[in-house]
Amino acid sequence: MLSYEEILERALRVAVEDLDLETAAESIGDEPLVDNDDEPVEVREVQTLAGAGFMTRDNGVVLRLTDGREYTVTLNRYR
């Protein structure tokens, strides 16, 4: 049986894989993210922290963008 953190991690991964950054920016009235060539930045890859090789026991995801930037979203239980 999966833990809460594992279920949330999988849900987060699915949600981020379908994220359209251009639409998200426009929905809040901001300009879309663009790279150095003025091309729209998109989510290129989403992996779990474990799948991306992070040496941690935390659950979360790594977002890799088409402009080369990488971000992590970590799930931490506090209650």
Secondary structure as UniProt FT lines:
FT   HELIX           4..17
FT   HELIX           21..27
FT   TURN            28..29
FT   TURN            36..37
FT   STRAND          43..48
FT   TURN            49..53
FT   STRAND          59..65
FT   TURN            66..67
FT   STRAND          70..75
//
